Amino acid sequence: MLQTELPMNRTGKSIGDLKQALSREYNQVNKHLFDAGVRKQQVDCIGNKIVFTTLHKRVYAMRKIDGRNRDLTRTLDVMLIDEFKQHLRKHFTATFGFSIVSIFKDYDPHTELAVTVIILEEDVEVYL
């Protein structure tokens, strides 16, 4: 007899459920810091990595300054990214119980695309 059902995990939730929750919570952190949500988002879970590919709307003032002083806006971008990563780490640890090794993020102001990679101590499936 073939087994057609997938084994149950600890919480009874699927990877799809987790990805939806991750997407919502990422957007909440973004709204908290920038008063705006992301415009488009994709979440991928690969082993012990969670990858967010997001489209953000560039703050108008930052766009204007970019043309005059890119060094200044690059410094501000790095500061904002660092602040975002701190908030994301605290929020995801509290919300999902993740044991996070590291968070990497970069943002391209010209395309308004950002990629965030969260590296966990264990595979994502352990948290289901």
TANOR-V876043 format. One record per pair of residues at least 12 apart in sequence whose C-alpha atoms are under 8 Angstrom apart, sorted by the first residue. I is the first residue (numbers start at 1). J is the second residue. If there is no record, write none. Layout:
# TANOR-V876043
I&J, I&J
This chain:
# TANOR-V876043
9&128, 10&128, 11&128, 12&128, 13&128, 14&128, 15&125, 15&128, 18&128, 19&43, 19&44, 19&45, 22&43, 23&41, 23&42, 23&43, 25&92, 26&88, 29&84, 29&87, 29&88, 29&91, 30&84, 33&84, 37&56, 38&54, 38&55, 38&56, 38&57, 39&54, 39&55, 39&56, 39&57, 40&54, 40&55, 40&56, 41&53, 41&54, 41&55, 42&54, 45&124, 46&123, 46&124, 47&122, 47&123, 47&124, 47&125, 48&119, 48&120, 48&121, 48&122, 48&123, 48&124, 49&117, 49&118, 49&119, 49&120, 49&123, 49&124, 50&117, 50&118, 50&119, 50&124, 51&115, 51&116, 51&117, 51&118, 52&114, 52&115, 52&116, 52&117, 53&113, 53&114, 53&115, 53&116, 54&113, 54&114, 54&115, 55&112, 55&113, 55&114, 56&112, 56&113, 56&114, 57&112, 58&109, 58&112, 63&109, 77&107, 81&105, 81&106, 85&103, 85&104, 85&105, 89&103, 96&127, 97&127, 98&120, 98&127, 99&120, 99&121, 99&122, 100&118, 100&119, 100&120, 100&121, 101&118, 101&119, 101&120, 101&121, 102&118, 102&119, 102&120, 103&116, 103&117, 103&118, 103&119, 104&116, 104&117, 104&118, 105&117
